[in-house]
Amino acid sequence: MSIIMTGGGTGGHLAIVRAVKEAIVSENNEQGAENCVQLVYVGSTKGQDRAWFGEDEDFAQKYFFETRGVVNQGFSGKIKSLLMMAKATLQSVKIIRRHKAKVVFSVGGFSAAPMAFAAKLTRTPLVIHEQNAALGSLNRLLKPYADVFISSYLEESPIKSYPVKEIFFENARIRDRVRTVIFLGGSQGARAINDLALCIAKELDARGIRIIHQAGKNNIESVQQAYDAMGIEAEVFGFTTKLADYMQEADLAIARAGASTLWELAATALPALFIPYPYAASDHQYYNAKFLVEKELAWLMRENEIDKAKVLALFDISMQEKSKGLMEIVERNGSSSIAKLLCKYR
């Protein structure tokens, strides 16, 4: 049998594909060659799809279509995008038949549209994973037609656990007093978070609070120079493979609210003040953070609402209650649960 995995464009989507893919490979190794599941990836030439999976040998075959998003295009641009999508959908139908696909797993994004539509045209089971509290436009459209719709935010979801790497659960610990803070703006950085970190750095240093700061690959030098000018020792970086370790060391995070970051912080039991990216599609980062805030497990400030005094006040609060609550809300084995579900289709 074969499983077709589709969707992407951004790292948030692609991280889900990778996590579930790795879990299926693990399942294959346990089942033996006679029950081996073949994996096929279908994405777009736009976005980050090819960079993530173009050379990934876990996929027996990879396809990258000339597609692009429809939203935020002018009239002629929308027509061109729809024609590209129609062509890719016909190609996707052929791929489903060529590989005798038993199920299509979609994580959304414009990359997923052709294969998701082809799944419905060929009556191939469609399993959708939605990463965010605010549904993406494609997932919102296809939700009524999905055989299974997975979301960590919906009570009716058959799988509530988010695909988070086991290392984050292994690193979980109950926090109390804030001794170390981590600022997380993503590998590209976030100006609002960088500015806030430098604004309160002297007060944090005076309290003996250690600073870990993901400033973004293009901001490392300028941010490091700013700390040096203040005589403050801070761990400054852009992209890192040590993120799980850095989170484990911290007692409070000040971060964007992308789905992967949010659930990794929860798995580590690390309380956070979320400052969502204001231009995210459907304002999904705000609603991701709001999900935890409504359960009294996080704090939330819009960029235009950042208040230095209120932020500094958080460093006087015990993190214990929120840290314990985060441990209870997030479940392990999300990737494995999804992999087992997909492998049931024969």
C-alpha positions in Angstrom: 0.0 0.0 0.0 1.0 3.6 -0.2 0.3 6.7 1.8 0.4 10.0 0.1 1.4 13.0 2.2 0.7 16.5 1.0 0.7 20.1 2.0 3.3 22.6 3.2 4.6 25.9 1.9 5.7 26.8 5.5 7.7 25.1 8.2 4.7 24.8 10.4 2.9 22.6 7.9 6.1 20.7 6.9 7.1 19.9 10.5 3.9 17.9 10.8 4.6 15.9 7.6 8.1 15.2 8.9 7.0 14.1 12.3 4.3 11.8 11.0 6.6 10.5 8.3 9.2 9.5 10.8 6.6 7.7 12.9 5.4 5.7 9.9 9.0 4.8 9.1 9.4 3.5 12.6 6.1 1.5 12.2 7.6 0.1 9.0 10.7 -1.0 10.8 8.6 -2.8 13.4 6.3 -4.5 11.0 8.9 -5.9 8.6 9.3 -5.7 4.8 6.2 -7.7 4.0 4.0 -5.1 5.6 6.0 -2.1 4.6 4.1 1.1 3.7 5.4 3.1 0.8 5.4 6.9 1.3 4.9 9.5 -1.4 5.1 13.2 -1.0 3.3 15.8 -3.1 4.0 19.5 -2.7 4.7 22.7 -4.6 7.7 24.3 -6.2 6.8 27.4 -4.2 7.5 27.7 -0.5 9.8 25.4 1.4 8.5 22.0 0.3 11.5 21.0 -2.0 14.0 22.3 0.6 12.5 20.0 3.3 11.8 16.9 1.3 13.5 17.1 -2.1 16.3 14.8 -1.0 14.4 12.8 1.6 15.0 9.1 1.0 12.1 8.1 3.2 9.8 9.0 0.4 9.7 6.5 -2.5 8.7 9.3 -4.8 8.3 13.1 -4.6 6.3 15.4 -6.8 6.4 19.2 -6.8 3.8 21.0 -8.8 3.8 24.5 -10.2 1.1 25.8 -7.9 0.7 28.9 -5.7 -1.9 30.4 -3.3 -5.1 31.9 -4.5 -5.6 34.4 -1.6 -4.1 37.9 -1.9 -3.9 37.6 -5.7 -5.6 40.1 -8.1 -8.3 38.9 -10.4 -6.0 37.7 -13.2 -3.7 36.2 -10.6 -6.5 34.3 -9.1 -7.5 32.9 -12.5 -3.9 31.8 -13.2 -3.6 30.2 -9.8 -6.9 28.3 -10.2 -5.8 27.0 -13.7 -2.5 25.9 -12.2 -4.4 24.1 -9.4 -6.7 22.4 -11.9 -3.8 21.1 -13.9 -2.1 19.8 -10.7 -5.3 18.2 -9.5 -5.5 16.1 -12.7 -1.9 15.1 -12.2 -2.7 14.2 -8.6 -5.5 11.8 -9.8 -2.9 10.0 -11.9 -0.5 9.8 -9.0 -3.1 8.3 -6.7 -3.8 5.6 -9.3 -0.2 5.0 -10.2 0.8 4.4 -6.6 -2.5 2.7 -5.6 -2.8 5.1 -2.7 -4.9 3.9 0.2 -5.1 7.2 2.0 -4.1 10.8 1.5 -2.8 12.7 4.5 -3.0 16.5 4.2 -1.7 19.2 6.5 -3.2 22.1 4.5 -1.6 25.1 2.8 -1.9 25.8 -1.0 0.5 22.9 -1.6 -2.1 20.4 -0.4 -5.0 21.6 -2.5 -4.5 19.6 -5.7 -4.0 16.2 -4.0 -6.7 16.9 -1.4 -9.2 17.6 -4.3 -7.9 14.5 -6.2 -8.5 12.3 -3.1 -12.2 13.3 -3.1 -12.5 12.8 -6.9 -11.1 9.3 -6.7 -12.9 8.5 -3.4 -9.6 7.9 -1.7 -9.8 8.4 2.1 -8.7 11.9 3.2 -7.2 12.5 6.6 -6.5 16.2 7.5 -4.4 17.6 10.2 -5.0 21.2 11.2 -2.2 22.8 13.2 -3.9 26.0 14.3 -6.9 27.0 16.4 -8.1 29.1 13.5 -8.7 26.8 10.6 -6.7 27.4 7.4 -8.8 28.3 4.4 -8.3 25.0 2.6 -8.9 22.9 5.7 -12.0 24.9 6.5 -13.3 24.1 3.0 -12.5 20.4 3.1 -13.3 19.7 6.8 -16.9 18.4 6.0 -15.5 16.1 3.4 -12.6 14.6 5.3 -12.8 11.0 6.6 -10.8 12.1 9.6 -10.1 15.7 10.8 -7.4 16.0 13.5 -7.0 19.1 15.6 -5.5 19.6 19.1 -8.0 22.4 19.7 -11.3 20.6 18.9 -13.0 18.4 21.4 -14.4 16.2 18.7 -11.0 15.4 17.2 -10.2 11.6 17.4 -6.6 12.5 18.2 -5.9 15.4 20.5 -2.2 15.0 20.9 0.0 17.3 18.7 3.0 15.8 16.9 5.8 16.9 19.2 9.2 15.3 19.3 9.7 13.1 22.4 12.7 15.1 23.5 10.4 18.0 24.6 8.4 15.7 26.9 11.6 14.2 28.2 12.8 17.7 29.1 9.7 18.7 30.9 10.0 19.9 34.5 7.9 22.0 36.9 9.1 25.6 37.1 8.9 27.9 40.1 10.9 31.1 40.3 12.2 32.6 37.0 15.9 32.2 36.8 16.3 32.0 33.0 14.1 33.5 30.3 14.1 32.6 26.6 13.0 35.0 23.9 11.8 33.1 20.8 11.2 35.0 17.6 11.8 32.0 15.3 14.8 31.4 13.0 13.9 34.5 11.1 13.5 36.6 14.2 10.8 38.9 15.4 11.5 42.7 15.7 8.9 43.2 18.5 10.3 40.5 20.6 13.9 41.6 19.9 13.1 45.1 20.9 11.3 44.0 24.1 14.2 41.8 25.1 16.7 44.6 24.8 14.3 47.1 26.5 14.1 45.0 29.7 17.6 43.4 29.6 19.1 45.7 32.2 16.3 45.0 34.7 16.6 41.3 34.1 20.4 41.4 34.5 20.0 43.3 37.8 17.7 40.5 39.1 20.3 37.9 38.1 18.1 36.4 35.4 19.9 34.7 32.5 18.9 35.5 29.0 18.6 33.1 26.0 17.6 34.9 22.8 16.6 33.5 19.4 17.1 36.8 17.5 16.8 35.5 14.0 19.7 34.7 11.6 19.8 38.2 10.2 19.8 39.9 13.6 22.4 38.0 15.5 25.2 40.5 15.1 23.2 43.6 15.9 21.4 42.0 18.9 24.7 40.6 20.3 26.3 44.1 20.0 23.4 45.6 21.9 23.9 43.2 24.8 27.6 43.7 24.7 27.2 47.5 24.9 25.1 47.0 28.0 27.7 44.6 29.5 25.2 41.8 29.6 26.0 38.2 28.8 23.3 36.6 26.7 23.0 33.4 24.6 22.1 34.8 21.2 21.4 32.7 18.1 19.3 32.3 15.0 18.6 28.8 13.8 19.6 26.0 16.2 19.3 22.3 16.7 19.5 22.8 20.5 16.0 24.4 20.9 14.7 21.6 23.1 17.7 22.1 25.4 17.3 25.8 25.5 13.6 25.4 26.4 14.5 23.0 29.1 16.9 25.5 30.7 14.3 28.3 30.7 11.7 29.1 33.3 9.6 31.5 31.2 9.4 32.0 27.4 8.4 35.2 25.5 7.5 33.9 22.1 5.5 34.0 18.9 2.5 31.6 18.9 3.1 29.4 15.9 1.5 25.9 16.5 4.7 24.0 16.7 6.3 26.4 19.1 3.2 26.6 21.3 2.9 22.8 21.7 6.7 22.3 22.2 6.6 24.8 25.0 3.6 23.0 26.5 5.3 19.7 26.2 8.3 21.1 28.1 5.9 22.5 30.7 7.4 26.0 30.0 5.0 28.9 30.7 5.0 31.6 28.1 4.0 35.1 27.3 2.8 35.0 23.7 3.2 37.9 21.3 1.6 36.6 18.1 2.7 37.6 14.6 0.1 40.2 13.7 0.0 39.3 10.0 -0.5 35.6 10.3 -3.2 34.1 8.1 -6.6 34.3 9.8 -4.7 35.8 12.8 -4.1 32.1 13.7 -1.2 32.8 16.1 -3.5 35.0 18.3 -6.1 32.2 18.5 -3.5 29.6 19.2 -2.3 31.6 22.2 -5.9 32.4 23.2 -6.6 28.6 23.5 -4.0 28.3 26.3 -4.8 31.7 27.8 -8.5 30.8 28.3 -7.3 27.8 30.3 -5.1 30.1 32.4 -2.0 28.4 31.1 -0.3 31.4 29.3 -0.2 35.1 28.9 -1.0 37.1 25.7 -0.1 40.5 24.4 -0.6 42.0 21.0 2.4 43.8 19.6 0.7 47.1 20.0 -0.2 46.2 23.6 3.3 45.4 24.9 3.7 47.0 28.3 7.1 46.9 29.9 5.9 47.1 33.4 3.4 44.3 32.9 6.0 42.1 31.3 8.5 42.7 34.1 5.8 41.8 36.6 5.6 38.3 35.2 9.1 37.7 36.5 7.9 38.1 40.1 5.2 35.4 39.7 5.6 31.7 40.5 5.4 29.6 37.4 4.5 26.5 39.3 0.7 26.4 38.7 0.9 27.1 34.9 3.8 24.7 34.5 1.8 21.9 36.2 -1.2 22.7 34.1 0.8 22.5 30.8 1.9 19.0 31.8 -1.7 17.9 32.1 -3.0 19.5 28.9 -0.6 18.0 26.3 -0.5 14.3 25.4 2.5 12.3 24.2 2.8 10.2 21.0 0.9 12.5 18.7 3.0 11.5 15.7 2.7 7.8 16.5 -1.1 8.0 17.0 -1.5 9.6 13.5 0.9 7.1 11.9 -1.1 4.2 13.3 -4.3 5.7 12.1 -2.9 6.1 8.5 -1.5 2.6 8.5 -4.9 1.1 9.2 -6.0 1.9 5.7 -5.3 -1.1 3.6 
